[in-house]
Amino acid sequence: MKECYKLIQELVTKETPFCKRCGAPATVGHHLYKRDRLATAFLPEALWSLCAECHNWVHRNPYPFQVMVINEIGERYYELLRLSHTVVKNMDFDQVKKELKKRLGEIPQP
C-alpha cells in the first residue's frame, strides 16, 4: 500500500507538473478527500498538484481550497466526494500498483 501512495504522488505531479494554485513547480499531490478513503485514494483526479507552500496553505485554509476546487471541477467534486465514502474492503494493491505504473509509463518525457 505504501508504494501505491508513492506512485500516485509521482503520477499526479508528473501529469500536472505545476501547482494548480500558484503555478510553481508541483512537489505534492494533495488528496481532495481523506487519503484513507480507498475508493478515491489512488484516483488521480481526486488529487491536486501543489507546491509545498500551497500544500501548507491548503491545510491551513481547507474551505477556500474547497471553493477553489469546486469552481474548477464543478459537480465532479460532489461525485468524487460520494465515491470517497464507498467502503472498500478488499483492494488489490498489486493491481493498483500495476495500473499506476502503466499510466506513469504513458506520460511523455520532457
C-alpha positions, 0 to 999 in steps of 0.5 A: 500500500505504501508504494501505491501512495508513492506512485500516485504522488509521482503520477499526479505531479508528473501529469500536472507538473505545476501547482494548480494554485500558484503555478510553481513547480508541483512537489505534492499531490494533495488528496481532495478527500481523506487519503484513507478513503480507498475508493478515491485514494489512488484516483488521480483526479481526486488529487491536486498538484501543489507546491509545498507552500500551497500544500501548507496553505491548503491545510491551513485554509481547507474551505477556500481550497474547497471553493477553489476546487469546486469552481474548477471541477464543478459537480465532479467534486460532489461525485468524487466526494460520494465515491470517497465514502464507498467502503472498500474492503478488499483492494488489490494493491498489486493491481493498483500498483500495476495500473499506476505504473502503466499510466506513469509509463504513458506520460511523455518525457520532457 
